[in-house]
Amino acid sequence: MKRTVWGYCRVSSVEQNLDRQLAAMQEQGIDERHIRCDKASGKDFNRREWNALIGTKESAPLLREGDLLVVLSLDRLGRNYTEIRQQWEYITTEIGADIKVLDMPLLDTSTSTENLDKRFIADLVLQILSYTAEKERTNIHKRQEQGIAVAKAQGVKFGRPTTEFPADWNEIYAQWKNGEIKAVDAMRVLNLTKPTFYRLVKRHEERV
């Protein structure tokens, strides 16, 4: 049975364009009917066109056994390498389709029937990329923690800045508390939003 070649393109926002990826798909000779595009974040795989390709609990996948999925680069699949590995394994093992990453020739399982070593190399490269990405995330987190610890030791305060009481707070607060003015009038005079006004009321009453 003849395989269908699918192309997948993704950008993170509606403002970005897909031209470069679409051109790459066309250079591969992929029929435009078989090119699926998402304008969505790469943080996870909850995307309409991607779900159409691999299927959901409610729908069968467009990808069939023996088909080939082509992407321009690995980050077009996503940013989370752990999930990329899961999706990769699902496509190549459960569905039985192949994947080809154009800008990284080692990530190509499309000739695996001719050369088993190629599938092994592709899987190995993906494992290394996943490990490297996870290691970098861990190192970034450690550097952030170390930076925060040093800053705290130097007296730097973190968190939302404490809202200061307006200069005429006591007078306006007393008028509001005594029923001389309404809360909305007090907020207007003090130039405070409703949440800030009542947050200051709570702080004021806790300290008196």
Secondary structure, DSSP 8 states (H G I E B T S, - for coil): ----EEEEEEESSTTS--HHHHHHHHHTT--GGGEEEEES-SSSS--HHHHHHH--SSS--S--TT-EEEESSHHHH-S-HHHHHHHHHIIIIII--EEEETT-TTSB-TTTTT-HHHHHHHHHHHHHHHHHHHHHHHHHHHHHHHHHHHHHHTT---SS------TTHHHHHHHHHTTSS-HHHHHHHHT--HHHHHHHHHHHHHH-
